[in-house]
């Protein structure tokens, strides 16, 4: 939902409610938000649509994130972008997101970015309390390194359930620096942001092979790139940014394509420009 505030055709509550209901009917029930998307506009627009169509709120699954303070939202004289994972900030952020979205609880609440100033014990207690109070179904992190999330996890009695990270054919570093193995090993569900790297997957060295393989299999190149991700252990859930109905339908269908090992490695080699060791 990062670009929802930019798509004015979906701003009328009834129109957006139709769009949400169509996604639910397709089997797509998870919607990814953050308080900084459109400076809270994304959540507010989504909430207005849910209120306009009673019954939808019980069908949607909501992920939202907080901890990034943009310069516009910084009340200090510095007007500086920073991260805030203090209990006071996160508790208020959860309450505000619930109010904007008009849902009874957040299915998943994620810390958007790690902060060097995070007091893990205090933050962990606040997240545990949000789950115990029924405000949040589960908590997770986004863009954390293993030592960062493990320090937080050690201070909590609830399990960190999800991890949203950047991963794509054009950005494979987490597969080779231990990050991906660590999060899967710690039992976190991988949610992948920018799974097509903003379109750069189709501008890089893997472009020709993606197009050829997609044509051979009657798939879209984008769907094939998502299927490459889905072949990984843990079956990553790609968080797609498109709001176009026909593109969503194509990606949903093509991403479920099974991929054999040689094809997976051929795409990896093409994207990286060299074979594995």
Secondary structure as UniProt FT lines:
FT   TURN            2..3
FT   HELIX           4..6
FT   HELIX           8..10
FT   HELIX           13..25
FT   TURN            26..27
FT   STRAND          30..32
FT   TURN            35..40
FT   HELIX           41..52
FT   TURN            54..55
FT   TURN            57..59
FT   STRAND          61..66
FT   STRAND          68..69
FT   HELIX           71..73
FT   TURN            77..78
FT   STRAND          82..83
FT   HELIX           87..101
FT   STRAND          106..111
FT   TURN            116..117
FT   HELIX           120..132
FT   TURN            133..134
FT   STRAND          136..142
FT   HELIX           146..154
FT   STRAND          160..166
FT   TURN            169..170
FT   HELIX           173..176
FT   HELIX           179..185
FT   TURN            186..187
FT   STRAND          189..193
FT   TURN            195..196
FT   HELIX           197..202
FT   TURN            205..206
FT   HELIX           207..217
FT   HELIX           221..230
FT   TURN            233..234
FT   STRAND          237..239
FT   HELIX           245..254
FT   TURN            255..256
FT   HELIX           261..272
//
